[in-house]
Amino acid sequence: MSDTTAVGGAPAADRAGTPDDGEQPADQGALADRLEAHRTELTGYCYRMLGSAFEAEDAVQETMVRAWRGHDRFEGRSSLRSWLYRIATNVCLDLLRGSKRRARPMDLSSPSSVDTPIGTGLPETTWIGPVPDERVLASAGDPAETAVARESVRLAFIAALQRLAPRQRAVLILREVLSWSAAEVAELLGSSVASVNSALQRARATLAADAGTTPDAPPEPLGDEQQALLRRYVDAFERFDMDALTALLHEDCTLSMPPYALWLRGRADILEWLLGPGCGCRGSHLVPVAANGRPAFGQYRTGGRTGSGGGTPWAIQVIETADGRITALQSFLDTERLFPLFGLPPRYDGPATGDRAADGR
């Protein structure tokens, strides 16, 4: 099947067109519910394919529209779920045609020095963006499958996927993350099992060069020690206590801040940067969220970018930890779009009732 081949046998133009009058399903509500039941997993799939929460949601919405309009032509030879994945794959392949791959700052250049000017932000399409867990991860399910799913949306893995050609990317996600058989993937792509296996082998070889990006050994869910580490981080960051942060950051910790290409490696450089160019973070408030299968925070800075009073949005911080230390501080500064995506208010007016410590998944 080509990227524009019909899903369910209909021409591409037809699948996006308006159905004939009188051909809507008799029970539209039931169909809408059946389609909606797959939204979260489809968003996760499209996010892995595209590297952007916003593009993923657009792709899923287009998938739902095509499925709704073409449901009368769905012959039921495969499951509704498989049919939706076929449509979603076509949508993603269309979006990826001719587009530049998204990346993280560390994928584009060597580490910067503390004295490096922050420069001008690059376009949003340059970057891998964060995604709320609730948009891409099922709230319940087999613990082992949930752990694999969480690992497969972490930022490093999403960045590694973008190195793959689009069809290889689809094959690897379907086979390695979603555990589809080679025959199922071949049917979805209109290809052969041999072709699918070859694409998977090439994709694995490409990812093998990126140590630590495969989702084969997912971490344990956040335990008491990790929760305590995150609580200590919140306390140290909000008090801007560099001595306390020194004890929490791994010596090779990284700091990145899309849309800026600048990034730092090493605890000493990060602390020096916070006391210099990053001193505006003093007095920040961190509100817990969950992103990319990891603990994360909405950071509000006193004064914010506009110099107004109160706590104003500054960044979504996504935190990586290992061996009792923080190994990555990934701050995303597109607050105008990201804070609504994460359900965060446009202003911080103090903690809500309840625990403001780290997210306790």
C-alpha positions in Angstrom: 0.0 0.0 0.0 1.3 3.4 -0.9 1.1 6.2 1.6 -2.0 7.6 -0.2 -3.6 4.2 -0.8 -7.1 3.9 0.4 -7.7 2.5 3.9 -10.3 -0.3 3.7 -9.9 -0.3 -0.1 -11.3 3.2 -0.9 -9.3 5.9 -2.7 -7.5 8.4 -0.6 -9.7 11.2 -1.9 -12.9 9.3 -0.9 -11.7 8.5 2.7 -11.4 12.3 3.4 -14.6 13.2 1.6 -18.1 13.7 2.8 -20.2 10.6 3.0 -23.3 10.3 0.8 -26.5 11.6 2.3 -28.3 8.9 4.4 -25.2 6.8 4.9 -24.3 7.9 8.4 -24.3 5.0 10.9 -27.6 4.4 12.5 -26.2 4.8 16.0 -23.8 7.7 15.7 -23.3 7.9 19.4 -22.2 4.3 19.7 -19.7 4.7 16.8 -18.3 7.9 18.4 -17.8 6.0 21.7 -16.0 3.1 19.9 -13.7 5.5 18.1 -13.0 7.6 21.2 -12.0 4.5 23.2 -8.9 4.3 21.0 -7.9 8.0 21.3 -5.2 7.7 24.0 -3.3 4.8 22.4 -3.5 6.4 19.0 -2.2 9.7 20.4 0.7 7.8 21.9 1.4 6.2 18.5 1.2 9.4 16.6 3.4 11.2 19.2 6.1 8.6 18.8 5.9 9.0 15.0 5.9 12.8 15.0 7.7 13.9 18.1 5.1 16.7 18.9 2.1 16.5 21.2 0.3 19.1 19.1 0.9 17.4 15.8 0.0 14.1 17.3 -3.4 15.4 18.5 -4.0 16.9 15.1 -3.1 13.6 13.4 -5.5 11.7 15.7 -8.3 14.1 15.0 -7.8 13.7 11.3 -7.8 9.9 11.9 -11.1 10.1 13.7 -12.6 12.3 11.0 -11.5 9.8 8.2 -12.8 6.9 10.2 -16.1 8.5 10.8 -16.6 9.4 7.2 -15.4 6.1 5.9 -17.0 3.8 8.4 -19.7 2.7 6.0 -16.9 1.3 3.8 -15.1 -0.5 6.6 -15.7 -4.1 5.7 -14.8 -5.6 9.1 -12.0 -7.8 7.7 -9.8 -6.6 10.5 -10.5 -5.2 13.9 -11.6 -1.6 14.3 -8.4 -1.0 16.2 -6.2 -2.3 13.3 -8.2 -0.2 10.9 -7.7 3.0 12.9 -3.9 2.3 13.2 -3.8 1.9 9.4 -5.5 5.3 9.0 -3.3 6.9 11.6 -0.2 5.5 9.9 -1.2 7.0 6.6 -1.9 10.4 8.3 1.5 10.4 10.0 3.4 9.4 6.8 1.6 12.2 4.9 2.7 14.7 7.6 6.3 13.4 7.6 6.7 13.6 3.9 9.4 16.2 3.2 9.5 17.4 6.8 12.7 18.0 8.8 13.2 15.6 11.7 12.7 17.0 15.2 15.5 16.8 17.8 16.7 17.8 21.2 19.5 20.4 21.6 22.1 17.7 22.4 21.3 16.0 19.1 22.3 19.1 17.2 25.5 20.4 18.8 28.2 19.9 21.4 27.6 21.2 24.9 27.8 25.0 25.4 29.8 26.8 27.9 28.3 29.0 30.7 29.5 32.1 28.8 27.8 31.1 25.5 25.1 33.6 24.5 21.7 32.0 24.7 21.0 33.1 21.1 17.7 33.3 19.3 15.1 30.6 19.7 14.6 28.2 16.8 11.2 27.4 15.3 9.0 25.0 17.2 9.2 22.5 14.4 12.9 22.0 15.3 12.3 20.4 18.6 11.0 17.3 20.2 8.2 18.5 22.6 6.9 17.1 25.9 3.5 15.4 26.2 1.3 14.9 29.3 1.2 11.3 30.4 -2.6 11.3 30.4 -2.7 12.1 26.7 -0.6 9.1 25.6 -0.6 6.5 28.4 -3.5 4.3 29.5 -4.6 4.9 33.1 -4.9 1.2 33.8 -3.5 -2.0 32.4 -0.8 -4.7 32.9 2.0 -3.2 35.0 4.7 -4.6 32.7 3.0 -3.2 29.6 2.5 0.2 31.3 6.2 0.3 32.2 7.2 -0.4 28.6 4.8 2.3 27.4 6.2 4.9 29.8 9.7 4.1 28.7 8.8 4.3 25.0 7.6 8.0 25.3 10.7 9.3 27.2 12.3 12.1 25.3 15.6 10.3 24.5 13.7 7.5 22.8 11.4 9.8 20.9 14.5 11.7 19.7 16.1 8.4 18.6 12.9 7.4 16.7 13.2 10.6 14.6 16.5 9.3 13.2 14.6 6.6 11.4 12.9 6.8 8.0 9.2 7.2 8.5 8.2 3.7 7.4 11.0 2.2 9.5 9.8 4.3 12.4 6.2 2.9 12.0 7.5 -0.7 11.8 9.7 -0.4 14.9 6.9 1.2 17.0 4.4 -1.4 15.9 6.7 -4.4 16.4 8.8 -3.4 19.4 6.5 -1.1 21.4 3.0 -2.3 20.6 4.0 -6.0 20.0 2.3 -6.4 16.7 3.3 -9.5 14.7 5.3 -9.1 11.5 2.3 -10.4 9.6 0.0 -7.8 11.2 2.4 -5.0 10.3 2.8 -6.2 6.8 -1.0 -6.2 6.3 -1.3 -2.7 7.8 1.5 -1.3 5.5 0.4 -3.3 2.4 3.8 -4.9 2.4 5.4 -8.3 2.8 6.6 -10.0 6.0 10.1 -10.1 4.6 10.0 -6.3 3.9 8.8 -5.6 7.5 11.5 -7.8 9.0 14.1 -6.0 6.9 12.9 -2.6 7.9 12.9 -3.7 11.5 16.5 -4.9 11.3 17.6 -1.6 9.7 15.8 0.4 12.4 17.3 -1.6 15.2 20.8 -1.1 13.7 20.2 2.7 13.6 19.0 2.8 17.2 21.9 0.6 18.4 24.1 3.6 17.9 22.1 5.6 20.4 22.9 4.0 23.8 20.2 4.1 26.3 17.3 4.8 23.9 15.7 1.4 23.6 12.7 0.6 25.8 13.8 -3.0 26.5 14.6 -2.4 30.2 12.1 0.0 31.6 12.7 1.5 35.1 10.7 0.7 38.1 7.8 3.0 39.0 8.7 5.9 41.2 9.4 4.5 44.7 9.8 6.1 48.1 13.5 7.0 47.5 12.7 8.6 44.1 9.8 10.5 45.6 12.0 11.8 48.4 14.7 12.8 45.8 12.1 14.8 43.9 10.7 16.5 47.0 14.3 17.5 47.9 14.7 18.9 44.4 11.5 21.0 44.7 12.6 22.3 48.0 16.2 23.1 46.9 15.1 24.7 43.6 12.4 26.9 45.2 14.9 28.0 47.9 17.5 28.4 45.1 19.9 26.5 47.4 23.0 25.7 45.3 24.5 23.5 48.0 21.4 21.4 48.2 21.2 21.1 44.4 24.8 20.1 44.3 23.9 17.0 46.4 21.0 16.1 44.0 22.5 16.6 40.5 24.6 13.9 38.9 28.1 15.2 38.0 27.3 14.6 34.3 23.8 16.1 34.5 22.5 18.0 31.5 20.4 21.1 31.2 18.5 22.0 28.0 16.0 24.8 27.2 14.2 24.6 23.8 13.5 26.7 21.8 17.2 27.6 22.4 19.9 25.4 21.0 22.2 26.1 24.0 22.6 23.2 26.4 25.0 22.4 29.2 26.6 19.2 30.5 28.0 18.9 34.0 26.8 19.8 37.5 29.4 22.6 37.9 28.4 24.4 34.7 24.7 24.0 35.5 25.1 25.5 38.9 27.2 28.3 37.6 24.7 29.1 34.9 21.8 29.2 37.5 23.8 31.7 39.5 24.6 33.8 36.4 22.3 33.9 33.3 19.7 31.7 35.0 19.5 33.8 38.2 15.9 34.9 37.2 14.9 31.4 38.4 15.4 32.5 42.0 12.1 32.5 43.8 10.4 30.1 41.3 7.5 27.8 42.2 7.3 24.2 40.9 3.9 22.6 40.3 4.0 18.8 39.7 2.7 17.3 36.5 3.7 14.1 34.6 5.3 14.1 31.1 6.9 11.5 28.9 6.6 8.8 31.5 8.7 10.9 33.9 8.2 13.3 36.8 7.8 16.9 35.6 7.0 20.4 36.9 5.4 23.5 35.7 7.8 26.3 36.6 6.5 29.7 37.5 9.0 32.5 37.9 8.4 35.6 40.0 8.0 38.4 37.4 8.2 36.0 34.5 9.3 37.2 31.1 7.2 40.3 31.2 8.4 41.6 34.5 4.9 41.5 36.0 4.4 40.5 39.7 3.3 37.1 40.9 4.2 33.7 39.5 4.0 33.6 35.8 4.7 30.6 33.5 8.3 30.0 32.6 8.9 26.4 31.6 7.8 22.8 31.7 10.6 20.9 33.4 10.9 17.2 32.6 13.2 15.4 35.0 15.4 12.3 34.4 16.8 10.4 37.4 19.2 7.4 37.9 21.0 5.9 40.8 19.5 8.4 43.3 20.6 11.5 41.3 19.0 13.8 38.8 20.6 13.2 35.4 18.7 15.7 33.2 16.8 18.9 33.6 14.8 19.4 30.4 13.0 22.8 30.3 10.6 23.7 27.6 9.8 27.4 27.4 6.8 27.5 25.0 4.5 28.2 27.9 1.8 29.8 25.9 0.9 26.4 24.4 2.4 24.0 26.9 0.8 25.2 30.1 -2.8 24.8 28.7 -1.8 21.4 27.3 -0.8 20.3 30.8 -3.8 21.9 32.4 -1.8 24.5 34.3 -3.2 27.9 35.1 -1.8 31.1 33.5 -0.7 32.4 36.9 0.6 30.9 40.1 -1.2 32.2 43.2 0.1 29.7 45.8 -0.2 25.9 46.3 -3.5 24.2 46.1 -4.8 22.1 49.0 -2.9 18.8 49.1 0.5 17.5 48.5 2.7 19.7 46.3 5.6 17.2 46.3 6.5 15.2 43.3 3.9 13.4 41.3 3.2 10.1 42.9 2.5 7.7 40.1 
